[in-house]
Amino acid sequence: MYAADTTTISHEVGGTGRSREISIGRRFYSQDYVRAKDGRYTWKSPSVLGKWSYGQNFPGVVRGEDLINGINPGFLRLGAFNTAYSADGGTFEGVRTTVFNGVVTVPELGERQAGMFFGTEQEDGSWRGSITWKLWVGPDNLPRRFHAVLRFAPTHGGGGVETMTMNTIYRGWGSPVKITAPPKHLITDDW
């Protein structure tokens, strides 16, 4: 993958989080914020709304074999190795699907520029846990939807379990896509 434009919406303790990341080659641009129900921004990165933070991707960050998603061969191998099941997935957006699902427990869970990742051996991470996942695939063998629930537990005891739900929809297979960098006047090195 050479380029990606990803938007993530999350439910945070202080409100609704929204992050958008654009990667083009090794260039990486991001905007992240949490907005409270009263409209106030409780967290922003960069600190000026509408600006973009800029940095360089590390090798393997954009497309690592350890990302949790429905198009990553590394995650799909992990899921299949840990007893995956399939069934009739019904119709999704007008397409007949097969749904694959399973649960896998991993010794490391974490987050980085490209999304959530798993580790099959505990390293320096502070979280471990389970991933309950479902992947809907069309008759053309292309993913249509991916849903996962991650349950994070602290590696070194203490604290409670946190839960994250991911829902990804894949559309426009074979359609041309153009991903462009934000305008230069909106880019800052403020993280």
Helices and strands as residue ranges (DSSP letters): E 3-12, E 15-24, E 27-35, E 41-45, E 52-56, H 73-81, E 85-92, E 95-106, E 108-112, E 115-119, E 127-137, E 143-154, E 162-169, G 184-186, E 187-188
